[in-house]
Amino acid sequence: MLQIDQLKKSFDGYQAIANANLSVPPGEVVAVIGPNGAGKSTLFNLITGHLTADSGSIRFQDTDITKCTPYQICHCGIGRSFQLINIFSSLTVLENIQTAVLARHRLERKLFKPAKRLLREETLEVLASFGLVRFKDQLCSSLSYGDQKVLEIAIALGSKPKLLLLDEPTAGMSPDETQKIVHLIKRLSQDEGLTILLTEHDTDLVFDVAQKIMVLHQGQTIAQGLPEDIRNDKSVQNAYLGETGVC
Ligand SMILES: Nc1ncnc2c1ncn2[C@@H]1O[C@H](COP(=O)(O)OP(=O)(O)OP(=O)(O)O)[C@@H](O)[C@H]1O
């Protein structure tokens, strides 16, 4: 579904992505892991068009998206939730979801008065599937951190993406909130067949949910494969030595 080849990106001479290769098969949960500064967020920003690669290619469903804008990439079918929660805090929960649903129907310009009536049923369905109906008239700023994250993922799914990118979805969460996100990832993958690409520092979570893992180290793909192979890979163990000792 997503194919990345020989990707490179430098910042003022520093190669943040030196040579990244990744293949994401349809229907799978794929995790990108690596020590701090390995280039995970940079890779995500390249995939979603928030950064432009110096060289290499990114193909999504046989379309070359390497030089596309974030708007074009979103309309191609790639949705994203960010490391820092990215919602409209001063809008209600319902209005946030409605914004995403309107955008999918290319009705963004009708965002204000008439929008209240537009696509309300579809918006309520999205809210229901994420257990957010009871919060629908609350301002987003009043939700707990965990519920704000669920809302952000629901917004990303409002555009009905085929591939969902989750950038450290459990960062800063309590164990209970983390479990809620784990269940959500499994439900979206197993019940709805969504393809998911995530980065995450919590390697227990990664080994729990991912069918495939890519390991980035200093901007290079040093390993890619099944979780059990990654766990036993010597280059991965070396990359993590002195870091978390997780593998
Ligand atoms: N806009 C930028 N300008 C300059 N350097 C950058 C920029 N973005 C990232 N970098 C550098 O590129 C490298 C990779 O950063 P990146 O944020 O992609 O790593 P990461 O694997 O996501 O790290 P973390 O796990 O800590 O979030 C780092 O050395 C970072 O300082």
The ligand as an ORCA input file, in Angstrom:
! r2SCAN-3c Opt
* xyz 0 1
  N      13.056     21.042     11.219
  C      14.239     20.582     11.617
  N      15.356     21.338     11.529
  C      16.568     20.870     11.925
  N      16.764     19.625     12.429
  C      15.692     18.832     12.555
  C      14.381     19.261     12.165
  N      13.517     18.242     12.406
  C      14.242     17.228     12.919
  N      15.545     17.591     13.007
  C      16.637     16.738     13.490
  O      16.574     15.516     12.786
  C      16.849     14.407     13.655
  C      15.689     13.443     13.649
  O      14.606     14.061     14.334
  P      13.198     13.361     14.496
  O      12.326     14.294     15.281
  O      12.688     12.921     13.169
  O      13.576     12.084     15.366
  P      12.617     11.084     16.157
  O      13.105      9.712     15.869
  O      11.189     11.377     15.845
  O      12.955     11.493     17.653
  P      12.047     11.356     18.979
  O      11.864      9.891     19.225
  O      12.902     12.000     20.021
  O      10.749     12.082     18.721
  C      17.136     15.002     15.026
  O      18.536     15.109     15.188
  C      16.478     16.383     14.964
  O      17.150     17.303     15.802
*
